Amino acid sequence: MEEHVGAGEPYVVREVDHRGVVSLTLNRPRQFNALSEEMLAALQSELDAIAADPQARVVVLAGAGKAFCAGHDLKQMQAHPEQSYYEDLFDRCSQMMLTIQRMPQPVIARVHGIATAAGCQLVAMCDLAVASTEARFAVSGINVGLFCSTPSVALSRNIGRKAAFEMLVTGAFIDAETAQRLGLVNRVVPPAELDAEVQRLVDAILSKPAESIAIGKSLFYRQLELPIEEAYRIAGQTMACNMMEPCAQEGVAAFVEKRPPAWATSERV
């Protein structure tokens, strides 16, 4: 299905600063940044490239226009009424979502407008999220007879079961303050302060060693899915490996010697 985003305009706009902060902006504003086949492919390509880039430290994911992301492109889905098509589409979307958690860099969702269905899933899959007070969230597929099953995986791993199920079976919106209270987002600020608040979170991450963050992120998501004894086992192994890293050796030495650590924070080793 042909999409119209302007001649030569990318589906995802990528910007990188000198510190290794990568900004990805979903660039389909007239369609509220829906996750079409083309958008999914573009986002997957960008995430794969960033994951392999040792200079990339943090990713900020945003949306152009009035919305963050309105979920899947229902018009495109309607044009392909085959189960095999839908299975492939949802599999590709799931793989993109998993890439966010598997990549070594922290990914921050910058949410300024609506985040619905797979768009809400996208917020939930990001490691961190900062929202404007004007942001709203919903898993609203049920309103068109489609239970948001794949978004439920991410949503139920971020907020409590009853709150998640209520959102899934009612399709109702929640505001940013409720999303923060439930644990879907980390911080909520007025629209004019959104970029500054994202920057504060970015700065906090950049001040820490990239190696330790990459090690810790990988362990964090692995242990969540394990029984507690196995979780402690692999966490102990991970900490032992982390202690052998130069960044940890330097950090501990600096603490003992009562001085700031001399970390090389510019890249991931």
Salt bridges, closest charged atoms under 4 A:
GLU3 OE1 - ARG28 NE 2.02
ASP17 OD2 - ARG19 NH2 3.05
GLU37 OE1 - ARG92 NH2 3.87
GLU46 OE1 - ARG14 NH1 3.31
ASP73 OD2 - ARG28 NH2 2.57
ASP88 OD2 - ARG92 NE 2.90
ASP127 OD2 - LYS217 NZ 2.71
ASP195 OD1 - ARG110 NE 2.65
GLU197 OE2 - ARG187 NH1 3.02
GLU197 OE1 - ARG200 NH2 2.58
ASP203 OD1 - ARG19 NH1 2.91
GLU225 OE2 - ARG157 NE 3.14
GLU230 OE2 - ARG233 NH2 2.55
GLU250 OE2 - ARG259 NH1 2.65
GLU257 OE1 - ARG259 NE 2.67
